[in-house]
């Protein structure tokens, strides 16, 4: 069963962010401690998937800005609802 989460600007939440390219796992600390995983697309381009909990929406924006500064094209951002 999935628990409904009331999401606000100050709510801690789990996210999965997908970007185009190969991001070094050592940048995890720079990206608020998100877990860095790689997924081949079957093409020349590789995908990097970042997963983890962020303290609030400001932290999410900070991660997105960091990815922009690293020139990583954003594919998706997904809010992961909590399971009971």
PyMOL Python script that loads the backbone (N, CA, C, O; Angstrom):
from pymol import cmd

cmd.read_pdbstr("""\
ATOM      1  N   UNK A   1       0.832  -1.177   0.000  1.00  0.00           N
ATOM      2  CA  UNK A   1       0.000   0.000   0.000  1.00  0.00           C
ATOM      3  C   UNK A   1       0.881   1.245   0.000  1.00  0.00           C
ATOM      4  O   UNK A   1       1.898   1.281   0.692  1.00  0.00           O
ATOM      5  N   UNK A   2       0.513   2.237  -0.746  1.00  0.00           N
ATOM      6  CA  UNK A   2       1.280   3.474  -0.850  1.00  0.00           C
ATOM      7  C   UNK A   2       0.682   4.527   0.069  1.00  0.00           C
ATOM      8  O   UNK A   2      -0.524   4.776   0.053  1.00  0.00           O
ATOM      9  N   UNK A   3       1.537   5.132   0.860  1.00  0.00           N
ATOM     10  CA  UNK A   3       1.100   6.194   1.765  1.00  0.00           C
ATOM     11  C   UNK A   3       1.106   7.514   1.004  1.00  0.00           C
ATOM     12  O   UNK A   3       2.090   7.846   0.343  1.00  0.00           O
ATOM     13  N   UNK A   4       0.031   8.256   1.092  1.00  0.00           N
ATOM     14  CA  UNK A   4      -0.046   9.573   0.459  1.00  0.00           C
ATOM     15  C   UNK A   4       0.821  10.539   1.254  1.00  0.00           C
ATOM     16  O   UNK A   4       0.697  10.634   2.475  1.00  0.00           O
ATOM     17  N   UNK A   5       1.692  11.250   0.565  1.00  0.00           N
ATOM     18  CA  UNK A   5       2.571  12.210   1.209  1.00  0.00           C
ATOM     19  C   UNK A   5       2.118  13.606   0.850  1.00  0.00           C
ATOM     20  O   UNK A   5       1.940  13.934  -0.323  1.00  0.00           O
ATOM     21  N   UNK A   6       1.929  14.435   1.882  1.00  0.00           N
ATOM     22  CA  UNK A   6       1.583  15.823   1.622  1.00  0.00           C
ATOM     23  C   UNK A   6       2.884  16.564   1.348  1.00  0.00           C
ATOM     24  O   UNK A   6       3.661  16.834   2.263  1.00  0.00           O
ATOM     25  N   UNK A   7       3.107  16.881   0.115  1.00  0.00           N
ATOM     26  CA  UNK A   7       4.347  17.521  -0.308  1.00  0.00           C
ATOM     27  C   UNK A   7       4.216  19.037  -0.201  1.00  0.00           C
ATOM     28  O   UNK A   7       3.273  19.631  -0.726  1.00  0.00           O
ATOM     29  N   UNK A   8       5.168  19.646   0.481  1.00  0.00           N
ATOM     30  CA  UNK A   8       5.247  21.100   0.580  1.00  0.00           C
ATOM     31  C   UNK A   8       6.663  21.512   0.228  1.00  0.00           C
ATOM     32  O   UNK A   8       7.522  20.658   0.006  1.00  0.00           O
ATOM     33  N   UNK A   9       6.916  22.811   0.176  1.00  0.00           N
ATOM     34  CA  UNK A   9       8.266  23.289  -0.132  1.00  0.00           C
ATOM     35  C   UNK A   9       9.287  22.846   0.910  1.00  0.00           C
ATOM     36  O   UNK A   9      10.471  22.718   0.597  1.00  0.00           O
ATOM     37  N   UNK A  10       8.846  22.612   2.137  1.00  0.00           N
ATOM     38  CA  UNK A  10       9.759  22.243   3.207  1.00  0.00           C
ATOM     39  C   UNK A  10       9.788  20.769   3.544  1.00  0.00           C
ATOM     40  O   UNK A  10      10.460  20.365   4.493  1.00  0.00           O
ATOM     41  N   UNK A  11       9.067  19.954   2.779  1.00  0.00           N
ATOM     42  CA  UNK A  11       8.980  18.521   3.051  1.00  0.00           C
ATOM     43  C   UNK A  11      10.207  17.785   2.532  1.00  0.00           C
ATOM     44  O   UNK A  11      10.646  18.010   1.405  1.00  0.00           O
ATOM     45  N   UNK A  12      10.752  16.910   3.354  1.00  0.00           N
ATOM     46  CA  UNK A  12      11.798  15.990   2.915  1.00  0.00           C
ATOM     47  C   UNK A  12      11.143  14.951   2.007  1.00  0.00           C
ATOM     48  O   UNK A  12      10.064  14.443   2.314  1.00  0.00           O
ATOM     49  N   UNK A  13      11.796  14.637   0.890  1.00  0.00           N
ATOM     50  CA  UNK A  13      11.205  13.683  -0.048  1.00  0.00           C
ATOM     51  C   UNK A  13      12.282  12.963  -0.837  1.00  0.00           C
ATOM     52  O   UNK A  13      13.401  13.453  -0.982  1.00  0.00           O
ATOM     53  N   UNK A  14      11.926  11.793  -1.344  1.00  0.00           N
ATOM     54  CA  UNK A  14      12.835  11.006  -2.176  1.00  0.00           C
ATOM     55  C   UNK A  14      12.566  11.315  -3.642  1.00  0.00           C
ATOM     56  O   UNK A  14      11.420  11.471  -4.061  1.00  0.00           O
ATOM     57  N   UNK A  15      13.649  11.400  -4.412  1.00  0.00           N
ATOM     58  CA  UNK A  15      13.552  11.722  -5.831  1.00  0.00           C
ATOM     59  C   UNK A  15      14.441  10.804  -6.643  1.00  0.00           C
ATOM     60  O   UNK A  15      15.417  10.245  -6.141  1.00  0.00           O
ATOM     61  N   UNK A  16      14.083  10.659  -7.912  1.00  0.00           N
ATOM     62  CA  UNK A  16      14.950  10.014  -8.893  1.00  0.00           C
ATOM     63  C   UNK A  16      15.115  11.007 -10.037  1.00  0.00           C
ATOM     64  O   UNK A  16      14.137  11.446 -10.642  1.00  0.00           O
ATOM     65  N   UNK A  17      16.368  11.353 -10.322  1.00  0.00           N
ATOM     66  CA  UNK A  17      16.682  12.333 -11.359  1.00  0.00           C
ATOM     67  C   UNK A  17      17.514  11.626 -12.420  1.00  0.00           C
ATOM     68  O   UNK A  17      18.498  10.957 -12.107  1.00  0.00           O
ATOM     69  N   UNK A  18      17.116  11.779 -13.661  1.00  0.00           N
ATOM     70  CA  UNK A  18      17.826  11.149 -14.779  1.00  0.00           C
ATOM     71  C   UNK A  18      18.428  12.232 -15.662  1.00  0.00           C
ATOM     72  O   UNK A  18      17.742  13.169 -16.069  1.00  0.00           O
ATOM     73  N   UNK A  19      19.724  12.094 -15.955  1.00  0.00           N
ATOM     74  CA  UNK A  19      20.403  13.037 -16.832  1.00  0.00           C
ATOM     75  C   UNK A  19      21.126  12.275 -17.928  1.00  0.00           C
ATOM     76  O   UNK A  19      21.452  11.097 -17.781  1.00  0.00           O
ATOM     77  N   UNK A  20      21.366  12.959 -19.010  1.00  0.00           N
ATOM     78  CA  UNK A  20      22.064  12.386 -20.145  1.00  0.00           C
ATOM     79  C   UNK A  20      23.562  12.558 -19.935  1.00  0.00           C
ATOM     80  O   UNK A  20      24.032  13.667 -19.681  1.00  0.00           O
ATOM     81  N   UNK A  21      24.308  11.471 -20.038  1.00  0.00           N
ATOM     82  CA  UNK A  21      25.755  11.535 -19.890  1.00  0.00           C
ATOM     83  C   UNK A  21      26.238  10.684 -18.731  1.00  0.00           C
ATOM     84  O   UNK A  21      25.449  10.068 -18.014  1.00  0.00           O
ATOM     85  N   UNK A  22      27.551  10.665 -18.562  1.00  0.00           N
ATOM     86  CA  UNK A  22      28.195   9.845 -17.545  1.00  0.00           C
ATOM     87  C   UNK A  22      28.719  10.735 -16.430  1.00  0.00           C
ATOM     88  O   UNK A  22      29.702  11.453 -16.613  1.00  0.00           O
ATOM     89  N   UNK A  23      28.071  10.691 -15.288  1.00  0.00           N
ATOM     90  CA  UNK A  23      28.445  11.507 -14.137  1.00  0.00           C
ATOM     91  C   UNK A  23      29.280  10.664 -13.185  1.00  0.00           C
ATOM     92  O   UNK A  23      28.909   9.537 -12.859  1.00  0.00           O
ATOM     93  N   UNK A  24      30.402  11.205 -12.741  1.00  0.00           N
ATOM     94  CA  UNK A  24      31.306  10.497 -11.839  1.00  0.00           C
ATOM     95  C   UNK A  24      30.650  10.279 -10.478  1.00  0.00           C
ATOM     96  O   UNK A  24      30.066  11.204  -9.912  1.00  0.00           O
ATOM     97  N   UNK A  25      30.746   9.059  -9.956  1.00  0.00           N
ATOM     98  CA  UNK A  25      30.143   8.722  -8.666  1.00  0.00           C
ATOM     99  C   UNK A  25      30.739   9.534  -7.522  1.00  0.00           C
ATOM    100  O   UNK A  25      30.089   9.695  -6.490  1.00  0.00           O
ATOM    101  N   UNK A  26      31.946  10.045  -7.675  1.00  0.00           N
ATOM    102  CA  UNK A  26      32.589  10.850  -6.636  1.00  0.00           C
ATOM    103  C   UNK A  26      31.902  12.204  -6.444  1.00  0.00           C
ATOM    104  O   UNK A  26      32.186  12.906  -5.472  1.00  0.00           O
ATOM    105  N   UNK A  27      31.006  12.578  -7.355  1.00  0.00           N
ATOM    106  CA  UNK A  27      30.276  13.837  -7.228  1.00  0.00           C
ATOM    107  C   UNK A  27      29.043  13.708  -6.348  1.00  0.00           C
ATOM    108  O   UNK A  27      28.292  14.672  -6.194  1.00  0.00           O
ATOM    109  N   UNK A  28      28.824  12.541  -5.773  1.00  0.00           N
ATOM    110  CA  UNK A  28      27.653  12.319  -4.930  1.00  0.00           C
ATOM    111  C   UNK A  28      27.553  13.351  -3.802  1.00  0.00           C
ATOM    112  O   UNK A  28      26.469  13.870  -3.536  1.00  0.00           O
ATOM    113  N   UNK A  29      28.654  13.649  -3.149  1.00  0.00           N
ATOM    114  CA  UNK A  29      28.639  14.629  -2.053  1.00  0.00           C
ATOM    115  C   UNK A  29      28.246  16.014  -2.569  1.00  0.00           C
ATOM    116  O   UNK A  29      27.526  16.750  -1.894  1.00  0.00           O
ATOM    117  N   UNK A  30      28.716  16.365  -3.759  1.00  0.00           N
ATOM    118  CA  UNK A  30      28.380  17.647  -4.388  1.00  0.00           C
ATOM    119  C   UNK A  30      26.896  17.713  -4.725  1.00  0.00           C
ATOM    120  O   UNK A  30      26.319  18.797  -4.814  1.00  0.00           O
ATOM    121  N   UNK A  31      26.288  16.552  -4.908  1.00  0.00           N
ATOM    122  CA  UNK A  31      24.876  16.456  -5.290  1.00  0.00           C
ATOM    123  C   UNK A  31      24.015  16.004  -4.113  1.00  0.00           C
ATOM    124  O   UNK A  31      23.140  15.154  -4.277  1.00  0.00           O
ATOM    125  N   UNK A  32      24.254  16.559  -2.941  1.00  0.00           N
ATOM    126  CA  UNK A  32      23.453  16.334  -1.731  1.00  0.00           C
ATOM    127  C   UNK A  32      23.428  14.868  -1.298  1.00  0.00           C
ATOM    128  O   UNK A  32      22.478  14.441  -0.642  1.00  0.00           O
ATOM    129  N   UNK A  33      24.455  14.091  -1.654  1.00  0.00           N
ATOM    130  CA  UNK A  33      24.534  12.698  -1.231  1.00  0.00           C
ATOM    131  C   UNK A  33      23.667  11.729  -2.009  1.00  0.00           C
ATOM    132  O   UNK A  33      23.480  10.588  -1.585  1.00  0.00           O
ATOM    133  N   UNK A  34      23.136  12.163  -3.138  1.00  0.00           N
ATOM    134  CA  UNK A  34      22.319  11.256  -3.952  1.00  0.00           C
ATOM    135  C   UNK A  34      23.172  10.101  -4.471  1.00  0.00           C
ATOM    136  O   UNK A  34      24.355  10.276  -4.764  1.00  0.00           O
ATOM    137  N   UNK A  35      22.570   8.930  -4.582  1.00  0.00           N
ATOM    138  CA  UNK A  35      23.243   7.761  -5.127  1.00  0.00           C
ATOM    139  C   UNK A  35      23.349   7.910  -6.636  1.00  0.00           C
ATOM    140  O   UNK A  35      22.377   8.262  -7.303  1.00  0.00           O
ATOM    141  N   UNK A  36      24.537   7.639  -7.170  1.00  0.00           N
ATOM    142  CA  UNK A  36      24.791   7.775  -8.599  1.00  0.00           C
ATOM    143  C   UNK A  36      24.858   6.380  -9.223  1.00  0.00           C
ATOM    144  O   UNK A  36      25.651   5.543  -8.794  1.00  0.00           O
ATOM    145  N   UNK A  37      24.034   6.135 -10.226  1.00  0.00           N
ATOM    146  CA  UNK A  37      24.045   4.868 -10.955  1.00  0.00           C
ATOM    147  C   UNK A  37      24.034   5.173 -12.442  1.00  0.00           C
ATOM    148  O   UNK A  37      23.592   6.241 -12.864  1.00  0.00           O
ATOM    149  N   UNK A  38      24.524   4.227 -13.233  1.00  0.00           N
ATOM    150  CA  UNK A  38      24.591   4.420 -14.684  1.00  0.00           C
ATOM    151  C   UNK A  38      23.751   3.371 -15.391  1.00  0.00           C
ATOM    152  O   UNK A  38      23.680   2.218 -14.966  1.00  0.00           O
ATOM    153  N   UNK A  39      23.124   3.788 -16.465  1.00  0.00           N
ATOM    154  CA  UNK A  39      22.279   2.903 -17.243  1.00  0.00           C
ATOM    155  C   UNK A  39      22.573   3.109 -18.723  1.00  0.00           C
ATOM    156  O   UNK A  39      22.311   4.186 -19.259  1.00  0.00           O
ATOM    157  N   UNK A  40      23.116   2.091 -19.391  1.00  0.00           N
ATOM    158  CA  UNK A  40      23.359   2.237 -20.827  1.00  0.00           C
ATOM    159  C   UNK A  40      22.047   2.312 -21.587  1.00  0.00           C
ATOM    160  O   UNK A  40      21.089   1.613 -21.257  1.00  0.00           O
ATOM    161  N   UNK A  41      22.006   3.157 -22.601  1.00  0.00           N
ATOM    162  CA  UNK A  41      20.791   3.330 -23.383  1.00  0.00           C
ATOM    163  C   UNK A  41      20.784   2.457 -24.627  1.00  0.00           C
ATOM    164  O   UNK A  41      19.774   2.381 -25.327  1.00  0.00           O
ATOM    165  N   UNK A  42      21.909   1.792 -24.912  1.00  0.00           N
ATOM    166  CA  UNK A  42      22.009   1.022 -26.139  1.00  0.00           C
ATOM    167  C   UNK A  42      22.505   1.881 -27.288  1.00  0.00           C
ATOM    168  O   UNK A  42      22.731   1.392 -28.395  1.00  0.00           O
ATOM    169  N   UNK A  43      22.670   3.164 -27.014  1.00  0.00           N
ATOM    170  CA  UNK A  43      23.198   4.093 -28.005  1.00  0.00           C
ATOM    171  C   UNK A  43      24.562   4.542 -27.508  1.00  0.00           C
ATOM    172  O   UNK A  43      25.074   4.004 -26.525  1.00  0.00           O
ATOM    173  N   UNK A  44      25.148   5.510 -28.167  1.00  0.00           N
ATOM    174  CA  UNK A  44      26.438   6.030 -27.730  1.00  0.00           C
ATOM    175  C   UNK A  44      26.318   6.778 -26.407  1.00  0.00           C
ATOM    176  O   UNK A  44      27.264   6.799 -25.619  1.00  0.00           O
ATOM    177  N   UNK A  45      25.173   7.386 -26.159  1.00  0.00           N
ATOM    178  CA  UNK A  45      24.956   8.196 -24.955  1.00  0.00           C
ATOM    179  C   UNK A  45      24.601   7.311 -23.764  1.00  0.00           C
ATOM    180  O   UNK A  45      23.854   6.343 -23.904  1.00  0.00           O
ATOM    181  N   UNK A  46      25.136   7.643 -22.601  1.00  0.00           N
ATOM    182  CA  UNK A  46      24.818   6.917 -21.377  1.00  0.00           C
ATOM    183  C   UNK A  46      23.939   7.787 -20.487  1.00  0.00           C
ATOM    184  O   UNK A  46      24.003   9.015 -20.549  1.00  0.00           O
ATOM    185  N   UNK A  47      23.123   7.148 -19.662  1.00  0.00           N
ATOM    186  CA  UNK A  47      22.277   7.861 -18.714  1.00  0.00           C
ATOM    187  C   UNK A  47      22.849   7.715 -17.317  1.00  0.00           C
ATOM    188  O   UNK A  47      23.376   6.662 -16.959  1.00  0.00           O
ATOM    189  N   UNK A  48      22.742   8.777 -16.528  1.00  0.00           N
ATOM    190  CA  UNK A  48      23.079   8.727 -15.113  1.00  0.00           C
ATOM    191  C   UNK A  48      21.790   8.922 -14.336  1.00  0.00           C
ATOM    192  O   UNK A  48      21.012   9.835 -14.615  1.00  0.00           O
ATOM    193  N   UNK A  49      21.571   8.045 -13.350  1.00  0.00           N
ATOM    194  CA  UNK A  49      20.366   8.110 -12.534  1.00  0.00           C
ATOM    195  C   UNK A  49      20.776   8.423 -11.099  1.00  0.00           C
ATOM    196  O   UNK A  49      21.555   7.690 -10.490  1.00  0.00           O
ATOM    197  N   UNK A  50      20.245   9.513 -10.571  1.00  0.00           N
ATOM    198  CA  UNK A  50      20.514   9.942  -9.202  1.00  0.00           C
ATOM    199  C   UNK A  50      19.274   9.639  -8.369  1.00  0.00           C
ATOM    200  O   UNK A  50      18.161  10.003  -8.750  1.00  0.00           O
ATOM    201  N   UNK A  51      19.465   8.973  -7.236  1.00  0.00           N
ATOM    202  CA  UNK A  51      18.336   8.604  -6.394  1.00  0.00           C
ATOM    203  C   UNK A  51      18.670   8.906  -4.936  1.00  0.00           C
ATOM    204  O   UNK A  51      19.792   8.678  -4.482  1.00  0.00           O
ATOM    205  N   UNK A  52      17.680   9.422  -4.210  1.00  0.00           N
ATOM    206  CA  UNK A  52      17.875   9.646  -2.790  1.00  0.00           C
ATOM    207  C   UNK A  52      16.901  10.653  -2.220  1.00  0.00           C
ATOM    208  O   UNK A  52      16.035  11.184  -2.915  1.00  0.00           O
ATOM    209  N   UNK A  53      17.071  10.900  -0.929  1.00  0.00           N
ATOM    210  CA  UNK A  53      16.197  11.802  -0.191  1.00  0.00           C
ATOM    211  C   UNK A  53      16.849  13.175  -0.111  1.00  0.00           C
ATOM    212  O   UNK A  53      18.037  13.300   0.184  1.00  0.00           O
ATOM    213  N   UNK A  54      16.054  14.193  -0.378  1.00  0.00           N
ATOM    214  CA  UNK A  54      16.496  15.577  -0.244  1.00  0.00           C
ATOM    215  C   UNK A  54      15.675  16.242   0.849  1.00  0.00           C
ATOM    216  O   UNK A  54      14.500  15.925   1.035  1.00  0.00           O
ATOM    217  N   UNK A  55      16.300  17.169   1.572  1.00  0.00           N
ATOM    218  CA  UNK A  55      15.666  17.753   2.751  1.00  0.00           C
ATOM    219  C   UNK A  55      14.457  18.615   2.435  1.00  0.00           C
ATOM    220  O   UNK A  55      13.533  18.705   3.243  1.00  0.00           O
ATOM    221  N   UNK A  56      14.452  19.252   1.264  1.00  0.00           N
ATOM    222  CA  UNK A  56      13.339  20.128   0.881  1.00  0.00           C
ATOM    223  C   UNK A  56      13.459  20.497  -0.595  1.00  0.00           C
ATOM    224  O   UNK A  56      14.373  20.043  -1.283  1.00  0.00           O
ATOM    225  N   UNK A  57      12.545  21.311  -1.068  1.00  0.00           N
ATOM    226  CA  UNK A  57      12.553  21.706  -2.478  1.00  0.00           C
ATOM    227  C   UNK A  57      13.753  22.595  -2.818  1.00  0.00           C
ATOM    228  O   UNK A  57      14.209  22.595  -3.961  1.00  0.00           O
ATOM    229  N   UNK A  58      14.269  23.351  -1.846  1.00  0.00           N
ATOM    230  CA  UNK A  58      15.467  24.162  -2.084  1.00  0.00           C
ATOM    231  C   UNK A  58      16.665  23.264  -2.378  1.00  0.00           C
ATOM    232  O   UNK A  58      17.490  23.594  -3.229  1.00  0.00           O
ATOM    233  N   UNK A  59      16.768  22.125  -1.678  1.00  0.00           N
ATOM    234  CA  UNK A  59      17.846  21.170  -1.942  1.00  0.00           C
ATOM    235  C   UNK A  59      17.696  20.570  -3.339  1.00  0.00           C
ATOM    236  O   UNK A  59      18.687  20.367  -4.040  1.00  0.00           O
ATOM    237  N   UNK A  60      16.462  20.289  -3.740  1.00  0.00           N
ATOM    238  CA  UNK A  60      16.206  19.781  -5.094  1.00  0.00           C
ATOM    239  C   UNK A  60      16.663  20.804  -6.131  1.00  0.00           C
ATOM    240  O   UNK A  60      17.318  20.452  -7.112  1.00  0.00           O
ATOM    241  N   UNK A  61      16.320  22.050  -5.914  1.00  0.00           N
ATOM    242  CA  UNK A  61      16.741  23.109  -6.837  1.00  0.00           C
ATOM    243  C   UNK A  61      18.264  23.219  -6.872  1.00  0.00           C
ATOM    244  O   UNK A  61      18.847  23.441  -7.933  1.00  0.00           O
ATOM    245  N   UNK A  62      18.905  23.067  -5.721  1.00  0.00           N
ATOM    246  CA  UNK A  62      20.365  23.099  -5.668  1.00  0.00           C
ATOM    247  C   UNK A  62      20.990  21.991  -6.499  1.00  0.00           C
ATOM    248  O   UNK A  62      21.979  22.221  -7.195  1.00  0.00           O
ATOM    249  N   UNK A  63      20.422  20.787  -6.433  1.00  0.00           N
ATOM    250  CA  UNK A  63      20.921  19.664  -7.235  1.00  0.00           C
ATOM    251  C   UNK A  63      20.711  19.953  -8.720  1.00  0.00           C
ATOM    252  O   UNK A  63      21.614  19.728  -9.527  1.00  0.00           O
ATOM    253  N   UNK A  64      19.537  20.446  -9.085  1.00  0.00           N
ATOM    254  CA  UNK A  64      19.260  20.752 -10.489  1.00  0.00           C
ATOM    255  C   UNK A  64      20.200  21.834 -11.013  1.00  0.00           C
ATOM    256  O   UNK A  64      20.663  21.748 -12.150  1.00  0.00           O
ATOM    257  N   UNK A  65      20.488  22.849 -10.200  1.00  0.00           N
ATOM    258  CA  UNK A  65      21.439  23.890 -10.597  1.00  0.00           C
ATOM    259  C   UNK A  65      22.841  23.317 -10.749  1.00  0.00           C
ATOM    260  O   UNK A  65      23.563  23.685 -11.676  1.00  0.00           O
ATOM    261  N   UNK A  66      23.235  22.417  -9.844  1.00  0.00           N
ATOM    262  CA  UNK A  66      24.555  21.791  -9.936  1.00  0.00           C
ATOM    263  C   UNK A  66      24.676  20.981 -11.220  1.00  0.00           C
ATOM    264  O   UNK A  66      25.709  21.019 -11.888  1.00  0.00           O
ATOM    265  N   UNK A  67      23.617  20.245 -11.567  1.00  0.00           N
ATOM    266  CA  UNK A  67      23.628  19.472 -12.813  1.00  0.00           C
ATOM    267  C   UNK A  67      23.715  20.393 -14.023  1.00  0.00           C
ATOM    268  O   UNK A  67      24.401  20.074 -14.994  1.00  0.00           O
ATOM    269  N   UNK A  68      23.037  21.517 -13.976  1.00  0.00           N
ATOM    270  CA  UNK A  68      23.111  22.500 -15.053  1.00  0.00           C
ATOM    271  C   UNK A  68      24.542  23.038 -15.182  1.00  0.00           C
ATOM    272  O   UNK A  68      25.064  23.169 -16.289  1.00  0.00           O
ATOM    273  N   UNK A  69      25.165  23.345 -14.047  1.00  0.00           N
ATOM    274  CA  UNK A  69      26.535  23.850 -14.056  1.00  0.00           C
ATOM    275  C   UNK A  69      27.537  22.818 -14.563  1.00  0.00           C
ATOM    276  O   UNK A  69      28.592  23.176 -15.088  1.00  0.00           O
ATOM    277  N   UNK A  70      27.202  21.527 -14.403  1.00  0.00           N
ATOM    278  CA  UNK A  70      28.039  20.446 -14.923  1.00  0.00           C
ATOM    279  C   UNK A  70      27.719  20.116 -16.383  1.00  0.00           C
ATOM    280  O   UNK A  70      28.300  19.194 -16.955  1.00  0.00           O
ATOM    281  N   UNK A  71      26.800  20.866 -16.978  1.00  0.00           N
ATOM    282  CA  UNK A  71      26.372  20.684 -18.374  1.00  0.00           C
ATOM    283  C   UNK A  71      25.788  19.289 -18.605  1.00  0.00           C
ATOM    284  O   UNK A  71      26.061  18.647 -19.619  1.00  0.00           O
ATOM    285  N   UNK A  72      24.974  18.832 -17.640  1.00  0.00           N
ATOM    286  CA  UNK A  72      24.316  17.527 -17.753  1.00  0.00           C
ATOM    287  C   UNK A  72      22.866  17.757 -18.179  1.00  0.00           C
ATOM    288  O   UNK A  72      22.074  18.263 -17.383  1.00  0.00           O
ATOM    289  N   UNK A  73      22.494  17.400 -19.413  1.00  0.00           N
ATOM    290  CA  UNK A  73      21.111  17.591 -19.858  1.00  0.00           C
ATOM    291  C   UNK A  73      20.122  16.771 -19.027  1.00  0.00           C
ATOM    292  O   UNK A  73      20.294  15.566 -18.847  1.00  0.00           O
ATOM    293  N   UNK A  74      19.105  17.433 -18.534  1.00  0.00           N
ATOM    294  CA  UNK A  74      18.091  16.817 -17.682  1.00  0.00           C
ATOM    295  C   UNK A  74      17.076  16.050 -18.535  1.00  0.00           C
ATOM    296  O   UNK A  74      16.548  16.574 -19.515  1.00  0.00           O
ATOM    297  N   UNK A  75      16.818  14.811 -18.145  1.00  0.00           N
ATOM    298  CA  UNK A  75      15.810  14.002 -18.831  1.00  0.00           C
ATOM    299  C   UNK A  75      14.525  13.952 -18.011  1.00  0.00           C
ATOM    300  O   UNK A  75      13.433  14.152 -18.544  1.00  0.00           O
ATOM    301  N   UNK A  76      14.661  13.682 -16.703  1.00  0.00           N
ATOM    302  CA  UNK A  76      13.455  13.605 -15.874  1.00  0.00           C
ATOM    303  C   UNK A  76      13.771  13.812 -14.397  1.00  0.00           C
ATOM    304  O   UNK A  76      14.894  13.591 -13.943  1.00  0.00           O
ATOM    305  N   UNK A  77      12.742  14.244 -13.660  1.00  0.00           N
ATOM    306  CA  UNK A  77      12.779  14.340 -12.202  1.00  0.00           C
ATOM    307  C   UNK A  77      11.495  13.689 -11.721  1.00  0.00           C
ATOM    308  O   UNK A  77      10.401  14.083 -12.124  1.00  0.00           O
ATOM    309  N   UNK A  78      11.631  12.688 -10.856  1.00  0.00           N
ATOM    310  CA  UNK A  78      10.452  11.966 -10.379  1.00  0.00           C
ATOM    311  C   UNK A  78      10.417  11.954  -8.855  1.00  0.00           C
ATOM    312  O   UNK A  78      11.399  11.591  -8.208  1.00  0.00           O
ATOM    313  N   UNK A  79       9.291  12.349  -8.290  1.00  0.00           N
ATOM    314  CA  UNK A  79       9.023  12.251  -6.861  1.00  0.00           C
ATOM    315  C   UNK A  79       8.682  10.793  -6.569  1.00  0.00           C
ATOM    316  O   UNK A  79       7.798  10.224  -7.210  1.00  0.00           O
ATOM    317  N   UNK A  80       9.364  10.197  -5.625  1.00  0.00           N
ATOM    318  CA  UNK A  80       9.113   8.797  -5.264  1.00  0.00           C
ATOM    319  C   UNK A  80       8.273   8.767  -3.998  1.00  0.00           C
ATOM    320  O   UNK A  80       8.744   9.144  -2.925  1.00  0.00           O
ATOM    321  N   UNK A  81       7.030   8.320  -4.124  1.00  0.00           N
ATOM    322  CA  UNK A  81       6.151   8.245  -2.947  1.00  0.00           C
ATOM    323  C   UNK A  81       6.665   7.183  -1.997  1.00  0.00           C
ATOM    324  O   UNK A  81       7.211   6.162  -2.415  1.00  0.00           O
ATOM    325  N   UNK A  82       6.483   7.439  -0.729  1.00  0.00           N
ATOM    326  CA  UNK A  82       6.940   6.535   0.312  1.00  0.00           C
ATOM    327  C   UNK A  82       6.014   5.325   0.405  1.00  0.00           C
ATOM    328  O   UNK A  82       4.798   5.456   0.267  1.00  0.00           O
ATOM    329  N   UNK A  83       6.587   4.159   0.637  1.00  0.00           N
ATOM    330  CA  UNK A  83       5.789   2.958   0.910  1.00  0.00           C
ATOM    331  C   UNK A  83       5.665   2.781   2.403  1.00  0.00           C
ATOM    332  O   UNK A  83       6.571   3.149   3.151  1.00  0.00           O
ATOM    333  N   UNK A  84       4.550   2.220   2.849  1.00  0.00           N
ATOM    334  CA  UNK A  84       4.358   1.973   4.285  1.00  0.00           C
ATOM    335  C   UNK A  84       5.248   0.834   4.727  1.00  0.00           C
ATOM    336  O   UNK A  84       5.240   0.465   5.902  1.00  0.00           O
TER     337      UNK A  84
END
""", "prot")
cmd.dss("prot")
cmd.show_as("cartoon", "prot")
cmd.util.cbc("prot")
cmd.orient("prot")
